[in-house]
Amino acid sequence: MFAVQTKRVRTTHSTVGPATTWDYAPGIDRATTSRPPVALVHDYLTQRGGAERVALTLARGYPGAVLHTSLFDPDATFPEFGRVPVRTLPMNHVRILRDHHRLALPILAPAFSRLHVDAEVTICSSSGWAHGAHVTGAKIVYCHNPARWLYQADQYDQGSSPLAGAALALLRPPLLRWDRAAAATADRYLVNSRAVRERVADDYGIDAQVVHPPVDIDVTGVRTPPTGIEPGFVLCVSRLMPYKNVDRIIDAFRLLAGERLVIVGTGPLADELGARAPHNVTFLGQVEDEELRWLYGASAGLVTASYEDFGLTPVEAASFGRATAALRWGGFLDTIEEGSTGVFFDQPEPGAIAEAVEALTSTSWSEEELTAHARRFSTDRFLDEVQLVVDSVR
């Protein structure tokens, strides 16, 4: 996954279909016609996250399949998308939306309702929008999580202004109707973890199938140490956003004077967190692939306190034979085996985090057991499981 491709292709824009209302209107004729075997849909390609990794893996698994999305910023997401036929919605012409995709929230539902995808099978990689696309064949949804801003707003604080909060409150009732109706149009609903399966059951009344996403890291690639970093630190790889709780980890290291914390990642809280960090905390921002390989391999382990739907970083760490201290929540319950690949803390509080980090760094972990655990989340396994579902609905 870390291999960098620099070739770029020019993106095109999708044809806008007939107008629809926010109350999702299914009823597309699925008569057999000559059409592509598989098409892909993803919310937006404006960042480097776990959902984008899944979309990229699906594009690799179905080469030539058109990937439909609302917004595409090639410089902000994985460069490998430059080799994928990406087709965007008309809103992609608006630069400010590519730079700040959350500003598009009021128009994403009607925009995806106007997207018509013609293929035998359409796979929608969705965290709240892509599952609203109309299709002329079968629809498979791979759900990373039901829309957080609708169902988990208290844990997904974006630091919004009072005006934005009021606007979302006004939009929430029609968005809820649209979202639940859109979910009901899927022929098969897949989820990335047991925790998300429970949420999908609660929010949509759908019994979804768990298909763990791929965690694909080239552990044999070149490793380059970042300047000034010595081995033996504890690593945190995270976007710097409120629900990631990186501030709590930083505060925990105030209690761990003998330990060092290295943080990889960027986000809106970067300046605030940097200003409050003690001397034993180092921020590296976004690093190159070869540097990240070195950081995983040279670390004493990983720490994460975020509310994750899947939680891929513990699997990345395990690929390098490193264990994780993590919040006992959500997807981490699927990606960490307590006692053999990591330790848990029950609350994202500095004292609990510090205690877990001490347990992490004082335990002798089996690298063989850790790497064997990581292999369970391979790309081949993921694509094989998805293909079985594609075959079942075709």
N, C-alpha and C positions, 0 to 999 in steps of 0.2 A: 504493500500500500504506500510505502514511503518513496518508491521510485518516482522521480520527477520527470514528467514529460513536458516539453516546452512548445510542441506544435499546437497551434490554435486554428480553429476553423471559424468562419463567419457564421453567426447565429442568424436564424430566420424567424419569422413571426407567424404564429398560427392564424388560420382563418377564423374569424369570429362567427360563431353560429347564430341562430335566431335568439332573440332576447328571451330570457326566462325570468321568473320571479324568484325571490329569496326562498320561498317555499318550494323546495326541490321538486321538480316535475319529471319523474321517470316515465318510461313508456317508449323507449327507443326500440325500433324494430330490429330484431336480431336474426333476420333471415340470412341464410348463408350467402355470402358474396365473395368475390375475389378481393382479398385484403391482406395486409401484412400479418404474419403469424403472431407477433408480439409487439406491443407498444408499451411505453413507460410514462408515468406521470409522477412528478415530484413537486412539493410545495414551492420552493424557491432555492436557487443556487447562489447564495450570497454570503456563505460562511463555510468554515471547515468544521463539521461536527459529525457525530455518529450517524445521523440520518443521511447526510450527504455521502458518507462512506458506503452505506447500503445502496443508495441510488447508483453510485459509481460501480459497485460490484454487480448489480443487476445489468447495467449497461455493458459491462465486460462479458457477463454470462450470456447476453443476447446481443451479440455484435450486429450493428446495422439497425437495431430497433431505435425508432425516434423517441427521444426523451422530451416530453412536454413539461414546461414549467412556467411559472408566472414571471420571475425575474432571474436574470443571469448576469453575474459580475465575475468574469473569468479571473480577475486578479484577487478576488476575495475568497474564492473557493478552491478546491483541489485542481491543480493545473491539468490533471489527466482528463478532465471534462472537455478539454480542447480537442480531443480525439473522438468525441461523442456527437452524433447529430442532435443538437439541442434546438428545440423550437419553443420560442417564448410567446407569452401573451402580449397584446399591444402596450400594456402598462410598462413594459420593459424600456420603452422609449423615454420614460421619465427618469432622469438621472437620480434625483433625490430619493426615489423609491428603491433604486438599486443600492444606494448607499445606506438607506435606513428602511429596511423592509417592513418594520412594524408600522410605519406610517400608512402602509397599504391595507391595513387590517379592515377598514370599512368597505373596501371594494373587492377583497379577495373572494368572498363567497359568490357574489354575482359574476365575477370574472370566471371562476372555475365552472359555474353553472352554464356559461356560454361556450365552454370548451367541449368540442365533440371529437372523440378519438375513434378512428376506424381501424380496428384490428380484430383478429380472432380472439386474442386474449390481451387485456390491458392490465398491467400491474401498477397499482397506485401506491407510491411510497408517501405516507401521509402522517402529518402531525396535526391535522385539522382542516386542510383545504383540498388536497389532491383527490381525496375520495369523493369529492363532489363533481368530478368530471363525468360527462355523459359518454357512454361507449356504445358501439354497435356490435360488440361481441360479448364475451364473458369478462367480468370484472373481479380481479383479486386485489384486495387491499392489504398492504403490509403496514400496520399501524405502529408507529413508534410511541404514541401516547394519545389518548383523546385530548382535544384542544385544552391546553393548560389554562388559558385565559378564560375559559368557560367553566371548567370543572375543578381546577386547582389554583385559583387565582391567589389564594393566601400563601401558597408555597412558591409562586412564580412572580413575586414582586419585581416589577421592572423599574421601580422608582418613577412611575409615571406622574405627570403633573395632575393636579386636581381636574383640569379641563379634560385631559385624556381619560381619566377615571370616570368622569361623568358621561363622556361620550360612549365608553364601553358599556356602562350600565344601561344606557339607552338602547344600544345595539344588541345587548345580550339576549333578550327574548326571541327576536327573529333569527339570530345566529344559532341559538339552541334548536329551534325548529328545523332550520336548514341542515345543521350538522347531524342531527339524529336521523332525519330523512335520508340524507346522503349516505350515511353508514348502512342503512337498510337496503341500499341498491346493490351491495356487493354480493357476488356469488360465493366467495370464500373470504373470510376475514382472518388474517394472520397477525400475530403480535410478537414482540421481541422478548417478552419475559412473563413470568407467572404473575407478577404484580400488575402489569398492563392488562393481562387477561382478566383479572378481577375487575379492573376499572372498566374495561369494555363491557363486561357482563352487567355491571352496575349502571353504566351510562347509556348503553345501547340495547341491553337485553340480548346480546349476541354471545354465543359460546364459541370463542375464537381458538385457533390452534397456535401453540407456541412454536415459533421457529427462531431460534437464537440467531442474531445477526453475525456476520463474519468479522473476525478480528485478524487481519492479515498484515503481519509485519515481517520484513526481511531481516531476520536476526543475524544473517551472515554478511550483511552489507558493511560498508566502510563506517567506522566509528571515529568521530572527531571530537575531542574534548573542547567545550567552550572555554574561552580565556578566563583564567583565574579560578576555575572550579576544581577542587580536589575530590577524589573519591571518598565515599563513606557518608554522604549526606542522605537525608530523607527527601524524596521527590514528590512534588504535587504537579500534576498536569491538568489544567482546568482553564476554561474561559472565566474571566473575572467578572462574574455577574452575581447578583444578590443571592439567588437560590443555590449557588455553588458553595456558600459558606466558607470561602477562603479566608475571610476575616477571622473566623473562629479558629482556623488552623494557625494563622499567624499569632493569635493571642495564646494558643497552646504552647508555641515555641518560646514565649516569654517565660514559661515555667520549665523549659528544657534548655537550660543554659549550655549544657554539654553537647547538644545536638545542633545540626545545621539543616535548614530547610531551603531547598531550591524550587522555585515556582516557575513553571513554563506555561505561557498562555497570555492572551490579551483580552481586553474587554473594557466596558465603560467605567469600572471601578479601579482601573490601573493606578491612577494618580492618588486616589484616596488610600488605597491599600499600601502603596509604596511609602506614603508619608507616615503611616502608623507602624511600619514594620521595624522590629528590633534589629540589632546588629547581626544576629545569626540567621537572618532571612535574606535571600538573594532572588531578585526577579530577573529572568532572562527574556521575557516577552516571547515572541514567536521565534522558534529555532529551526534550523535546517534538519532534514531527515537524519543525516549522519551524526549530528549533535544529539538528537533525541535518542538514537540508538545507544550512544555512549552514556548518556545520562541514565537511562534505564539500567544498563549493565553495570555502571559504576556506583549505583545508589545502594543504600542499605535497605531500601524498600520504598513503597508508595504509601501516601496518605491521601484520603479523600473524604470529604464530609458533605458532599452535595446530594441533592434529591434527584437521583438518576432513575430513568425508566429502565435502562439496561445496565449501564456502567461498564464500558469497555476497557477503561484504563487498567483495572486489576488484571484483565486477561493479557493486555499488552505487557504489563510488568511480569506476569507469570511466564510469558514467552522468553523472557530473559532470566528466568529463575529467581525472580524477586517477589516477595509476598507483600500484602497490602493491609493497612489498617483503614477500615471504612465504616461509615455509618450503616447501622443495621436497618436498611430501608430499601424498598423498591428492587431494582434490578441487581443490586449488589448481592441479594440473596441467591441469585442464579449464578453469578460469576465468581463468587468466593466460597470455598469450602472451609468453614471455620476450623481452625486447628491444623489444617494441612496446607492451605494456600493463603491464609490470612487471619486477622482478628477483627472483631467488631467492637464498636462503641454504640451505646443506645441513644445518645442525644448529641447533637452537634454543639457541645459545650467545651470550652477550653480544657477544663480539668479532665473530662472523660477522654478527650482526644489525646492529651498528654500521656495519660495512663496507657492507652492503646499503643501509642508510638513507642513507649518504653518496652511494652511486651513484644512489639514487632522487632525492635532492634536487639533485644536480649535473647531471642529464640533462634535456634539453629534450624533452618528450613531446608527441606530436601529439594534441590534444584531439579532433580529428575521427576519428582512428583509434581512440581510446579509446571514444568514444560509439558508434561503429559496432560495436565489439566487444560493448558492453553490450546493444545491440538484439538480438543473437542469443539472448538469454535472456528474451525477452518473454513475457508472460502468454498472448497469443494463440497463440504458437508452442507453448507447453506444453500448453494445452487442446486444440489441434488434434491434437497427437501422442497425447494420452490418448484423445481421441474415436476415433481410428483403431483403437486397441486395444479400446475398448469395442465398437465395431462388429464387430470381428473375433471376439469371444467371444459376442456376443448370439445 
